[in-house]
């Protein structure tokens, strides 16, 4: 087993493409990672990485060795997972990144905690795009597609964006009849935390996207403040339907321009690829898929 540790360090460094990032995942310093790799290279008599001041890249020998190491570590993981699934209940810390949509996320998380009290959730709320592996997360919940081949994913629900405002606001300012009417309204806009770009409102007419940028009364990098402002009658907001179901039911918010809004998005849970899931991660993925969007 003394030889397995350096192999795992090598794989982590190869996946992260950084000794520093690998050290963060392993809980050791970047210099300790570098020394472990150097000792492994000396033992093998082969250079595994090309190193520069900024990056590391695999040598041909390193790429070949990486595939063999993955198989070795995969077999060890498989043996451990088989034992854990046979004799162990879901338990331990689970580090999860998820968006700041408390009204949607918190009820599902509360239900999970009640169902699996021995799993300790370490929750990282934020609207910035995170790297699942380099960030050291067990799972990430978010909207959008999957571009990293090192990840597995499962869709946990669909949502649609809607333009909404309070009845009081619409009584004071009027109900927009066509998208161009938005130019005379107070619009509550969302900007992406990572790119700092404004989120486009999904306005369409006759099957074509409309190039209309509503005038911003407020810009925020999370959507829950926009919901609260819309409820207070401060303007029109573009919000996911899963966040505003109750408000639409009780009439505290009303939709506008429904004939001109076309959008369907998906929410996914992502996790690092592996042939076997730990019990705690398996039950989390299954539970979120079944309970995060309970009305879907």
C-alpha positions, 0 to 999 in steps of 0.5 A, spaced: 500 500 500 506 504 500 506 504 493 499 506 492 499 513 495 504 516 490 500 513 484 494 516 487 498 523 487 500 522 480 493 521 477 491 527 481 496 531 478 495 529 471 487 530 472 488 537 475 494 539 470 497 542 477 501 540 483 498 546 487 491 544 485 493 536 486 495 538 493 489 542 495 485 535 493 490 531 497 491 536 503 498 537 502 503 542 499 504 543 492 512 541 494 510 535 497 506 533 490 512 535 486 517 531 491 512 525 491 512 525 483 520 526 483 521 520 487 516 516 483 520 518 476 526 516 480 523 509 481 521 508 474 527 511 471 522 515 466 520 522 466 512 523 467 511 530 466 514 536 462 514 542 467 514 549 466 513 555 471 506 555 469 504 548 467 505 541 467 504 536 461 504 529 461 510 526 457 508 520 452 511 515 458 506 519 463 500 518 459 501 511 458 503 510 465 496 514 467 492 509 464 495 503 467 494 507 474 487 509 473 486 501 472 490 499 478 486 505 483 479 503 479 480 496 482 482 498 489 476 503 489 471 497 486 473 493 492 472 498 497 466 500 494 463 493 494 465 492 501 462 499 503 455 497 499 455 491 503 456 492 510 456 500 510 450 505 510 451 512 507 455 516 512 461 521 512 462 528 509 459 530 502 462 536 499 457 539 494 456 546 490 450 549 488 446 555 486 444 561 491 436 559 490 435 557 497 427 557 496 428 551 491 434 548 494 433 548 501 427 544 502 430 538 498 436 539 502 432 539 509 429 532 506 435 529 505 438 530 512 432 527 515 433 521 511 440 520 511 442 523 518 449 520 518 451 524 511 454 531 513 453 536 508 458 541 506 455 546 502 458 551 498 453 556 495 455 560 489 453 562 482 460 562 479 461 556 475 466 551 479 470 546 477 468 539 480 474 536 480 479 541 481 475 544 486 475 538 490 467 537 490 463 530 491 457 533 487 455 540 483 448 542 482 447 547 476 444 549 470 447 548 463 450 542 459 456 538 461 463 539 457 468 535 461 469 528 459 471 526 466 464 528 469 458 524 470 451 527 470 444 526 471 438 531 470 434 533 476 429 537 473 427 542 468 425 549 468 422 555 464 424 562 465 418 567 465 417 574 465 413 576 472 411 582 476 406 584 481 399 586 480 401 593 484 406 594 479 402 592 473 396 597 475 401 603 476 405 602 470 401 598 465 401 591 462 406 590 456 403 588 450 409 587 446 416 586 447 418 593 445 414 595 451 419 593 456 423 599 454 418 603 458 418 599 464 423 598 470 427 591 469 430 587 474 436 584 471 440 578 472 448 578 471 452 572 471 457 571 477 463 569 472 462 572 466 459 579 469 454 579 462 447 580 463 443 574 462 439 575 456 431 575 456 428 569 452 424 573 447 422 571 441 417 572 435 415 568 429 420 563 431 426 568 431 430 571 437 429 578 439 435 582 440 432 587 445 436 589 452 431 591 457 433 597 461 436 595 467 433 598 474 437 594 478 442 588 476 444 583 481 448 577 480 443 572 484 436 571 482 433 571 489 433 579 490 430 580 484 424 575 486 423 580 492 424 586 488 419 584 484 414 582 489 415 589 492 412 592 486 419 595 483 419 592 476 419 586 471 424 580 473 425 574 469 425 568 473 425 560 473 418 557 474 420 553 479 422 558 484 415 562 483 410 557 483 407 559 490 407 566 488 404 565 481 398 561 485 397 566 490 397 571 485 402 575 488 406 575 481 403 575 474 406 573 468 407 578 462 408 577 455 407 569 455 406 569 447 413 572 446 417 568 451 420 561 449 425 557 454 426 550 457 433 549 461 435 543 465 438 542 472 443 537 473 447 534 478 455 532 476 460 528 480 467 525 478 466 519 473 467 513 477 465 506 476 462 505 483 459 511 487 460 511 494 454 510 498 453 517 500 454 520 493 449 515 490 443 516 495 445 524 494 444 523 487 438 519 487 434 523 492 436 530 489 433 527 482 427 524 485 426 530 490 429 537 488 423 538 483 417 535 487 412 538 482 415 536 476 
